Amino acid sequence: MSNKIGNKVSVSIFGQSHSAAIGCVIEGLPAGFRPNIERIQADLDRRRGGKNRYSTQRKESDIPEIISGLVGGYTCGAPLCAIFPNADTKSNDYANLRDIPRPGHADYTAYVKTKGYNDIRGGGEYSGRLTLPLTFAGALIKQILEEKGIYIGAHIASIGLISDSLYDPVYLTRQDLEPNPFPTIDSDSGIAMEEYMTAIAEDGDSAGGIIECAAIGVPAGLGSPMFEGIEGEIAKIIFGIPAIKGIEFGAGFDVSRMKGSENNDPFEYDNGKVVTSTNNAGGILGGITNGMPIIFRCAVKPTPSIAKEQNSVSLSGAVNVPLKITGRHDPCIVPRAVPVVEAACAIAIINQL
């Protein structure tokens, strides 16, 4: 399992969904930085489930215990380790899944990879529960970036066929990136999404969606061409988030339908600074930041654990069998994934700095 990301500021994730605890170790943080723990907790609470009808009813406190790396509230240069106990686990809900893998989950591939020794409880290390320490690390790193004038935010671009407005890719401000109670730009879109997710849950099904993320204040010149481009560095961490199936930067796949005269972002001077009048490139050219907002969107698949009966197989009996999944699962993971995407973006950017 590759559980470490970053070569300047590295983040290691450990634990499983139903192990005694999960956590992270962050190395390379500057000494003398005082993280605002309340603000970190606010991001963790945005990710936390059990708050409404359309999220899992597993209820964990998600309060970090920081066991190293802070002295008197300041980073001291040592690796910072935070752990989160797993308290509200119901492992028996997963007993039959060792033999009958869930469609859309990693149950079967993990079984093959580990020769049947994988931790099936709650999905083990493949669970979205592991995004909690990732969010902690990113929330702390976002505060370091803010001291350098870099701000990161995300919102739900769509759930199912219901869409929100998109960020202005050129004139994005810090205020635009402030989180809303329900993470959409337009409140009417948010209300429609909540109603849709509730209906999906009552029908025993699930929904996917798209999250849009942006970073402003990123200086020009970060990244490298070819295999260490900033898009690839962001995408590598984004694809570490369970359920992410695609990512696009700037105008994304729409560029395939444009002419060069439509897609190119013209340069101009604004108060002595080189900017572009449009931002189809999403703030990145040749794998290197150009000083415009970094904009990307990622696709989140529907939660695979649904109440509807599905077709599967018995691995011990080598026969086809029906599967009825029980337990507590998110009908839609998209709202909870918003701060996770922000965290991933922050980890990528600080390593480029």
C-alpha positions, 0 to 999 in steps of 0.5 A: 500500500502506497500511503505517503505523498509529497517529497517536500512536505509529505503526508503519510496516512495509516489505519483502516475503517474499523481499526482502533484508530486512523491518522496521519504523519506530516513531515517537512512543516516549517517550525514556528507555525501556529495552526488554528485548530478550530479552523482545522476542526471546521473542515473536518466537520464539513467532511463528517457524516451522520448529520443528515438523511443523505450521509452515512449514519456512522457517527464519529467525533472526528476530533484529532489527537495530536501526539507529536510535532506541536510544542506550546501550540507551535510546530517544532520541526518534528513530524506532526502526528494526529490520530482519530479513534474509530468508535462507532464501528459495526463490523458484523455488517460486513461479515458476508462480504469476504465471500460475496464482493460488493459490485463497484467496491474494492472488495474483489480486487483487494481479495485478489491482491492480498490473497484473501487477507484484506480487511473487509470491515468497512472497506478496510484501507480502501474506505472513504474513512481514510480521507479524514486524516487527509483532510486534517493534513490539507486543512493545516497546510491551507493555513500555511498557504494562506500566509503566502497569499494562496487561498483554496476553495471548492463547491459542488458543481453538480449532483446527478443532473442538477448543476450549480454555477461555476467559479469565474475563472478569471476574476475569482476572489477570496470571498468567492472561495469561502465555504457555505453551509451547503457547498454550492454557489447558488442556494436554489441549486443546493436545495434542489440537490438536497431534495434529490439526494433525500429521494435517492436515499429513500429509493435505496439508490445513490448518486454521483456528481462533480466537484469544482476546486480553485486556488488563487494567489498561486505564483507563476512558475510552479511545476515542471514540464512532462512528468512533474507538471502541476496537473499531474501532481494534483491529479495524483493526490486527487485520485487517491480519494476513493470514488474519484473517476475523472479530472479536468483542468480549465475548460477541460474536455470542452477544448476538444470542441474549440478552435485554437482561436477560441481556446487560447488565453490572450496575454495582457498587462494588468497593473504591471502584471502579466495576466490572461483575459480568459482562463481556458488553461485553468492557470497552467501552461506546459505543466507550469502555473501562469499566475491565473487561478488554478481551476479543476473539476473532478467526477465522483462516482455514485456510492457503490453500497446501495440497498437495492439487490445486486448481482455478485458471486460467491468466491468460495462456491464459484457460483453467481449469487444475489447480494443485499447490502446492509449497514450504514452508507452515504447515498451521495458522497459528494458534499462530504468530499468537497473539503477532501478535494481542497486538502488534496489541492493544498498538499500538491501546491505546497510541495511545488512551492 
